[in-house]
Amino acid sequence: MKRVIGLSALLIIYATAFVAGIFLFMLFERLGVNVYISILLADAIATVIVWASGVVLRTASAYDPYWSLQTLAIYLCLLFKYQNWHVGTILLLVVISLYSFRLTLNFILGFHSLKYVDWRYKMLKEKTGKFYQVVNLLGICMFPTLVVYAASLPAMAYASTTTFSMLDIIGLSIIILGVLLELIADIQMKKFIKQRTDRSQVLDKGLWRYSRHPNYLGEIAIWFGVALTLIISHFNYWYFIVGAVINLLMFLFISIPMEENHFKGYKPDYEQYKKDTHMLLILPKKK
């Protein structure tokens, strides 16, 4: 029952944020605001709505599905705005939908109730005390929104392109490869969690034998794929790759170090695993 109530509450929150985002986007456009700025403002305000809902419900986890739904919602709305349904835009919609579906389904399957809070949020709450809600808004919610917004810019620009080049297949293929990489890594991780006898054990089988973070590698590949889908045949947008680069840096300097420090706290063998295995790239074990 708690699961159903929690998912229903999240559905209402996201429907409200989506409707508000569309209304605000249309309003900003009517005021003559640039389309990319209009999307950014609407996206940021929708994020505030989700954050505020989480504060009311006393959970930072209300934001968790936002990452996977943001790009799909923006891209789909732009396709309807431009009425630009050619082979390329439809194929990009399909692969972005696959990415969004996998992440969102993962969240739904792992969701038990609104009381669940990710260990990262607990750690930040302990460290920031009375300033936690500020960190919650700016760090847990707004920062990822801005990173995904930046990484999604190529998709936004692609939604208005009028031609499809076979070269676009390169970027689309990289996105599919990234989604498959994440899916395989997820399946292997879920199987490991079911079979392990102790929480301190380290997964070093399958993709995880060669890469400590194959799921993050998949995520990084997806956003570079989105960028290349646009840039390869529309090189005048070369600077839009900055979002994929920012996303890469976020994983390298924030997500991965934070996660690995957490693992070392309760996995005695993790330090050796770290020495033997590459951080991201799926390569033979270090000698």
C-alpha positions as a LaTeX table, in Angstrom:
\begin{tabular}{lrrr}
\hline
Residue & $x$ (\AA) & $y$ (\AA) & $z$ (\AA) \\
\hline
Met1 & 0.00 & 0.00 & 0.00 \\
Lys2 & 2.84 & 2.41 & 0.87 \\
Arg3 & 4.37 & 1.71 & $-2.53$ \\
Val4 & 1.13 & 2.47 & $-4.38$ \\
Ile5 & 0.49 & 5.64 & $-2.35$ \\
Gly6 & 4.06 & 6.82 & $-2.88$ \\
Leu7 & 4.06 & 6.21 & $-6.63$ \\
Ser8 & 0.65 & 7.88 & $-6.94$ \\
Ala9 & 1.94 & 10.94 & $-5.08$ \\
Leu10 & 4.99 & 11.10 & $-7.37$ \\
Leu11 & 2.78 & 10.79 & $-10.44$ \\
Ile12 & 0.73 & 13.80 & $-9.29$ \\
Ile13 & 3.90 & 15.78 & $-8.51$ \\
Tyr14 & 5.42 & 15.11 & $-11.92$ \\
Ala15 & 2.19 & 15.77 & $-13.79$ \\
Thr16 & 1.95 & 19.12 & $-11.98$ \\
Ala17 & 5.58 & 19.97 & $-12.74$ \\
Phe18 & 5.13 & 18.96 & $-16.41$ \\
Val19 & 2.00 & 21.08 & $-16.91$ \\
Ala20 & 3.60 & 24.02 & $-15.11$ \\
Gly21 & 6.74 & 23.64 & $-17.24$ \\
Ile22 & 4.76 & 23.70 & $-20.50$ \\
Phe23 & 2.70 & 26.71 & $-19.38$ \\
Leu24 & 5.80 & 28.65 & $-18.34$ \\
Phe25 & 7.66 & 27.75 & $-21.54$ \\
Met26 & 4.76 & 29.08 & $-23.64$ \\
Leu27 & 4.57 & 32.20 & $-21.48$ \\
Phe28 & 8.27 & 32.97 & $-21.80$ \\
Glu29 & 8.12 & 32.42 & $-25.55$ \\
Arg30 & 5.20 & 34.83 & $-25.86$ \\
Leu31 & 7.33 & 37.37 & $-24.01$ \\
Gly32 & 10.00 & 36.96 & $-26.68$ \\
Val33 & 12.46 & 34.99 & $-24.58$ \\
Asn34 & 14.93 & 32.80 & $-26.52$ \\
Val35 & 13.71 & 29.19 & $-26.84$ \\
Tyr36 & 16.69 & 27.71 & $-24.98$ \\
Ile37 & 16.36 & 30.22 & $-22.15$ \\
Ser38 & 12.62 & 29.60 & $-22.01$ \\
Ile39 & 13.25 & 25.87 & $-21.62$ \\
Leu40 & 15.90 & 26.49 & $-18.97$ \\
Leu41 & 13.62 & 28.73 & $-16.90$ \\
Ala42 & 10.65 & 26.35 & $-17.18$ \\
Asp43 & 12.91 & 23.39 & $-16.34$ \\
Ala44 & 14.33 & 25.14 & $-13.28$ \\
Ile45 & 10.89 & 26.11 & $-11.97$ \\
Ala46 & 9.60 & 22.56 & $-12.54$ \\
Thr47 & 12.58 & 21.36 & $-10.49$ \\
Val48 & 11.62 & 23.75 & $-7.68$ \\
Ile49 & 8.09 & 22.32 & $-7.73$ \\
Val50 & 9.45 & 18.78 & $-7.35$ \\
Trp51 & 11.86 & 19.91 & $-4.61$ \\
Ala52 & 9.10 & 21.73 & $-2.69$ \\
Ser53 & 6.87 & 18.65 & $-2.97$ \\
Gly54 & 9.70 & 16.58 & $-1.52$ \\
Val55 & 10.04 & 19.00 & 1.39 \\
Val56 & 6.31 & 18.67 & 2.11 \\
Leu57 & 6.52 & 14.88 & 1.89 \\
Arg58 & 9.79 & 14.91 & 3.86 \\
Thr59 & 11.83 & 13.06 & 1.25 \\
Ala60 & 14.59 & 14.15 & $-1.12$ \\
Ser61 & 13.88 & 11.06 & $-3.18$ \\
Ala62 & 10.96 & 12.84 & $-4.86$ \\
Tyr63 & 13.53 & 14.17 & $-7.32$ \\
Asp64 & 14.98 & 10.77 & $-8.27$ \\
Pro65 & 12.88 & 10.17 & $-11.44$ \\
Tyr66 & 13.47 & 13.72 & $-12.74$ \\
Trp67 & 16.85 & 12.83 & $-14.25$ \\
Ser68 & 15.31 & 10.16 & $-16.49$ \\
Leu69 & 12.19 & 12.07 & $-17.56$ \\
Gln70 & 13.62 & 15.56 & $-18.16$ \\
Thr71 & 15.18 & 15.10 & $-21.60$ \\
Leu72 & 12.32 & 13.03 & $-23.01$ \\
Ala73 & 9.71 & 15.58 & $-21.89$ \\
Ile74 & 11.64 & 18.53 & $-23.34$ \\
Tyr75 & 12.49 & 16.83 & $-26.63$ \\
Leu76 & 8.96 & 15.52 & $-27.18$ \\
Cys77 & 7.45 & 18.96 & $-26.51$ \\
Leu78 & 9.85 & 20.56 & $-29.01$ \\
Leu79 & 8.94 & 18.01 & $-31.68$ \\
Phe80 & 5.28 & 18.98 & $-31.28$ \\
Lys81 & 6.22 & 22.66 & $-31.29$ \\
Tyr82 & 8.20 & 22.39 & $-34.53$ \\
Gln83 & 6.05 & 19.58 & $-36.03$ \\
Asn84 & 9.35 & 18.17 & $-37.25$ \\
Trp85 & 8.85 & 14.42 & $-37.66$ \\
His86 & 11.55 & 13.14 & $-40.01$ \\
Val87 & 13.58 & 9.92 & $-39.79$ \\
Gly88 & 16.32 & 11.45 & $-37.65$ \\
Thr89 & 14.09 & 13.14 & $-35.08$ \\
Ile90 & 11.93 & 10.02 & $-34.73$ \\
Leu91 & 14.98 & 7.76 & $-34.28$ \\
Leu92 & 16.39 & 10.09 & $-31.64$ \\
Leu93 & 13.00 & 10.08 & $-29.90$ \\
Val94 & 13.07 & 6.26 & $-29.86$ \\
Val95 & 16.56 & 5.97 & $-28.35$ \\
Ile96 & 15.92 & 8.73 & $-25.79$ \\
Ser97 & 12.68 & 6.91 & $-24.86$ \\
Leu98 & 14.64 & 3.68 & $-24.35$ \\
Tyr99 & 17.05 & 5.51 & $-22.04$ \\
Ser100 & 14.20 & 7.16 & $-20.13$ \\
Phe101 & 12.16 & 3.94 & $-19.88$ \\
Arg102 & 15.08 & 1.93 & $-18.48$ \\
Leu103 & 15.93 & 4.48 & $-15.78$ \\
Thr104 & 12.31 & 5.15 & $-14.83$ \\
Leu105 & 11.47 & 1.44 & $-14.68$ \\
Asn106 & 14.54 & 0.88 & $-12.50$ \\
Phe107 & 13.26 & 3.53 & $-10.11$ \\
Ile108 & 9.73 & 2.08 & $-10.02$ \\
Leu109 & 10.94 & $-1.49$ & $-9.42$ \\
Gly110 & 13.23 & $-0.38$ & $-6.61$ \\
Phe111 & 10.68 & 1.97 & $-5.00$ \\
His112 & 9.05 & 0.81 & $-1.76$ \\
Ser113 & 7.79 & 3.98 & $-0.09$ \\
Leu114 & 8.41 & 7.72 & 0.17 \\
Lys115 & 10.37 & 7.08 & 3.35 \\
Tyr116 & 13.28 & 5.64 & 1.37 \\
Val117 & 16.23 & 8.04 & 1.20 \\
Asp118 & 19.39 & 7.44 & $-0.81$ \\
Trp119 & 22.59 & 7.11 & 1.26 \\
Arg120 & 24.00 & 10.21 & $-0.47$ \\
Tyr121 & 21.14 & 12.32 & 0.81 \\
Lys122 & 21.56 & 10.97 & 4.33 \\
Met123 & 25.27 & 11.80 & 4.23 \\
Leu124 & 24.62 & 15.35 & 3.01 \\
Lys125 & 21.93 & 15.84 & 5.66 \\
Glu126 & 24.33 & 14.77 & 8.40 \\
Lys127 & 27.06 & 17.08 & 7.11 \\
Thr128 & 24.93 & 20.18 & 6.43 \\
Gly129 & 22.46 & 20.11 & 9.33 \\
Lys130 & 20.08 & 23.07 & 9.26 \\
Phe131 & 21.31 & 24.07 & 5.80 \\
Tyr132 & 20.25 & 20.73 & 4.35 \\
Gln133 & 17.21 & 22.01 & 2.43 \\
Val134 & 19.39 & 24.59 & 0.68 \\
Val135 & 21.81 & 21.82 & $-0.27$ \\
Asn136 & 18.84 & 19.67 & $-1.23$ \\
Leu137 & 17.50 & 22.32 & $-3.62$ \\
Leu138 & 20.80 & 23.45 & $-5.13$ \\
Gly139 & 22.90 & 20.28 & $-4.94$ \\
Ile140 & 20.56 & 17.29 & $-5.06$ \\
Cys141 & 17.93 & 18.80 & $-7.36$ \\
Met142 & 19.02 & 21.90 & $-9.30$ \\
Phe143 & 22.60 & 20.88 & $-10.11$ \\
Pro144 & 21.61 & 17.60 & $-11.84$ \\
Thr145 & 18.81 & 19.44 & $-13.66$ \\
Leu146 & 21.31 & 21.93 & $-15.05$ \\
Val147 & 23.77 & 19.19 & $-16.03$ \\
Val148 & 21.08 & 17.23 & $-17.88$ \\
Tyr149 & 19.78 & 20.46 & $-19.46$ \\
Ala150 & 23.27 & 21.20 & $-20.80$ \\
Ala151 & 23.69 & 17.61 & $-22.01$ \\
Ser152 & 20.25 & 17.77 & $-23.67$ \\
Leu153 & 20.95 & 20.92 & $-25.69$ \\
Pro154 & 22.02 & 18.91 & $-28.77$ \\
Ala155 & 18.68 & 17.06 & $-28.70$ \\
Met156 & 16.83 & 20.38 & $-28.42$ \\
Ala157 & 18.70 & 21.74 & $-31.45$ \\
Tyr158 & 18.21 & 18.48 & $-33.38$ \\
Ala159 & 14.44 & 18.78 & $-32.87$ \\
Ser160 & 14.48 & 21.78 & $-35.22$ \\
Thr161 & 16.75 & 20.32 & $-37.93$ \\
Thr162 & 15.11 & 19.67 & $-41.29$ \\
Thr163 & 17.50 & 17.10 & $-42.73$ \\
Phe164 & 18.66 & 13.63 & $-41.80$ \\
Ser165 & 22.15 & 12.39 & $-42.59$ \\
Met166 & 23.30 & 8.78 & $-42.44$ \\
Leu167 & 26.16 & 10.12 & $-40.31$ \\
Asp168 & 23.59 & 10.75 & $-37.58$ \\
Ile169 & 23.46 & 6.96 & $-37.17$ \\
Ile170 & 26.88 & 7.12 & $-35.51$ \\
Gly171 & 25.58 & 9.17 & $-32.58$ \\
Leu172 & 22.34 & 7.17 & $-32.37$ \\
Ser173 & 24.34 & 3.91 & $-32.27$ \\
Ile174 & 26.48 & 5.23 & $-29.41$ \\
Ile175 & 23.30 & 6.05 & $-27.45$ \\
Ile176 & 21.97 & 2.52 & $-27.99$ \\
Leu177 & 25.34 & 1.06 & $-26.98$ \\
Gly178 & 25.26 & 3.16 & $-23.80$ \\
Val179 & 21.72 & 2.01 & $-22.95$ \\
Leu180 & 22.68 & $-1.65$ & $-23.51$ \\
Leu181 & 25.79 & $-1.20$ & $-21.36$ \\
Glu182 & 23.69 & 0.23 & $-18.52$ \\
Leu183 & 21.07 & $-2.51$ & $-18.91$ \\
Ile184 & 23.64 & $-5.33$ & $-18.76$ \\
Ala185 & 25.41 & $-3.69$ & $-15.79$ \\
Asp186 & 22.05 & $-3.33$ & $-13.99$ \\
Ile187 & 21.10 & $-6.97$ & $-14.57$ \\
Gln188 & 24.48 & $-8.18$ & $-13.32$ \\
Met189 & 24.28 & $-5.94$ & $-10.25$ \\
Lys190 & 20.74 & $-7.09$ & $-9.37$ \\
Lys191 & 21.77 & $-10.73$ & $-9.74$ \\
Phe192 & 24.80 & $-10.14$ & $-7.51$ \\
Ile193 & 22.71 & $-8.44$ & $-4.81$ \\
Lys194 & 20.30 & $-11.40$ & $-4.76$ \\
Gln195 & 23.09 & $-13.98$ & $-4.54$ \\
Arg196 & 25.61 & $-12.31$ & $-2.21$ \\
Thr197 & 25.85 & $-13.61$ & 1.32 \\
Asp198 & 27.31 & $-10.45$ & 2.81 \\
Arg199 & 26.90 & $-6.73$ & 2.08 \\
Ser200 & 30.67 & $-6.29$ & 2.22 \\
Gln201 & 31.24 & $-8.44$ & $-0.88$ \\
Val202 & 32.47 & $-6.78$ & $-4.08$ \\
Leu203 & 30.97 & $-7.47$ & $-7.51$ \\
Asp204 & 33.85 & $-8.46$ & $-9.79$ \\
Lys205 & 32.05 & $-10.54$ & $-12.40$ \\
Gly206 & 30.79 & $-9.72$ & $-15.89$ \\
Leu207 & 31.34 & $-6.12$ & $-16.94$ \\
Trp208 & 32.26 & $-5.30$ & $-13.36$ \\
Arg209 & 35.33 & $-7.53$ & $-13.66$ \\
Tyr210 & 36.87 & $-5.02$ & $-16.07$ \\
Ser211 & 35.24 & $-1.71$ & $-15.08$ \\
Arg212 & 34.33 & $-0.46$ & $-11.60$ \\
His213 & 31.54 & 1.67 & $-13.06$ \\
Pro214 & 30.20 & 0.21 & $-16.33$ \\
Asn215 & 26.81 & 1.80 & $-15.60$ \\
Tyr216 & 28.39 & 5.26 & $-15.45$ \\
Leu217 & 30.33 & 4.51 & $-18.64$ \\
Gly218 & 27.00 & 3.79 & $-20.32$ \\
Glu219 & 25.56 & 7.07 & $-19.04$ \\
Ile220 & 28.57 & 9.03 & $-20.31$ \\
Ala221 & 28.36 & 7.29 & $-23.70$ \\
Ile222 & 24.67 & 8.17 & $-24.02$ \\
Trp223 & 25.24 & 11.91 & $-23.67$ \\
Phe224 & 28.20 & 11.95 & $-26.02$ \\
Gly225 & 26.00 & 10.00 & $-28.44$ \\
Val226 & 23.27 & 12.65 & $-28.15$ \\
Ala227 & 25.85 & 15.37 & $-28.88$ \\
Leu228 & 27.35 & 13.53 & $-31.86$ \\
Thr229 & 23.92 & 12.85 & $-33.37$ \\
Leu230 & 23.67 & 16.60 & $-33.89$ \\
Ile231 & 27.28 & 17.70 & $-34.31$ \\
Ile232 & 28.53 & 15.19 & $-36.89$ \\
Ser233 & 26.23 & 16.53 & $-39.59$ \\
His234 & 25.68 & 20.03 & $-38.13$ \\
Phe235 & 29.19 & 20.98 & $-37.07$ \\
Asn236 & 28.21 & 24.62 & $-36.50$ \\
Tyr237 & 26.76 & 23.33 & $-33.21$ \\
Trp238 & 30.13 & 21.89 & $-32.12$ \\
Tyr239 & 30.06 & 23.83 & $-28.83$ \\
Phe240 & 26.93 & 21.93 & $-27.73$ \\
Ile241 & 29.21 & 19.05 & $-26.76$ \\
Val242 & 29.99 & 21.03 & $-23.59$ \\
Gly243 & 27.03 & 19.40 & $-21.80$ \\
Ala244 & 28.39 & 15.89 & $-22.36$ \\
Val245 & 31.79 & 17.09 & $-21.12$ \\
Ile246 & 30.25 & 18.61 & $-17.97$ \\
Asn247 & 28.41 & 15.34 & $-17.36$ \\
Leu248 & 31.69 & 13.42 & $-17.72$ \\
Leu249 & 33.44 & 15.74 & $-15.26$ \\
Met250 & 30.57 & 15.35 & $-12.78$ \\
Phe251 & 31.05 & 11.58 & $-12.77$ \\
Leu252 & 34.86 & 11.80 & $-12.61$ \\
Phe253 & 35.10 & 14.35 & $-9.82$ \\
Ile254 & 31.87 & 14.01 & $-7.83$ \\
Ser255 & 29.80 & 10.84 & $-8.34$ \\
Ile256 & 32.58 & 8.25 & $-8.62$ \\
Pro257 & 34.83 & 9.55 & $-5.78$ \\
Met258 & 31.80 & 9.89 & $-3.48$ \\
Glu259 & 30.60 & 6.37 & $-4.26$ \\
Glu260 & 34.02 & 4.77 & $-3.94$ \\
Asn261 & 34.68 & 6.45 & $-0.59$ \\
His262 & 31.33 & 5.11 & 0.57 \\
Phe263 & 32.18 & 1.57 & $-0.58$ \\
Lys264 & 35.56 & 1.60 & 1.16 \\
Gly265 & 33.75 & 2.22 & 4.43 \\
Tyr266 & 32.12 & $-1.23$ & 4.49 \\
Lys267 & 33.84 & $-3.28$ & 1.75 \\
Pro268 & 37.32 & $-4.36$ & 2.98 \\
Asp269 & 38.28 & $-5.79$ & $-0.42$ \\
Tyr270 & 37.29 & $-2.69$ & $-2.37$ \\
Glu271 & 40.73 & $-1.07$ & $-2.20$ \\
Gln272 & 42.32 & $-4.11$ & $-3.88$ \\
Tyr273 & 39.47 & $-4.23$ & $-6.41$ \\
Lys274 & 40.15 & $-0.57$ & $-7.14$ \\
Lys275 & 43.85 & $-1.29$ & $-7.77$ \\
Asp276 & 43.07 & $-4.23$ & $-10.07$ \\
Thr277 & 40.22 & $-2.79$ & $-12.11$ \\
His278 & 39.88 & 0.22 & $-14.41$ \\
Met279 & 37.57 & 2.98 & $-13.25$ \\
Leu280 & 35.44 & 3.34 & $-16.40$ \\
Leu281 & 36.80 & 1.74 & $-19.54$ \\
Ile282 & 36.10 & $-1.95$ & $-20.04$ \\
Leu283 & 39.69 & $-3.16$ & $-20.38$ \\
Pro284 & 41.63 & $-6.23$ & $-19.19$ \\
Lys285 & 42.50 & $-6.14$ & $-15.51$ \\
Lys286 & 45.51 & $-4.09$ & $-14.49$ \\
Lys287 & 48.73 & $-6.04$ & $-14.09$ \\
\hline
\end{tabular}
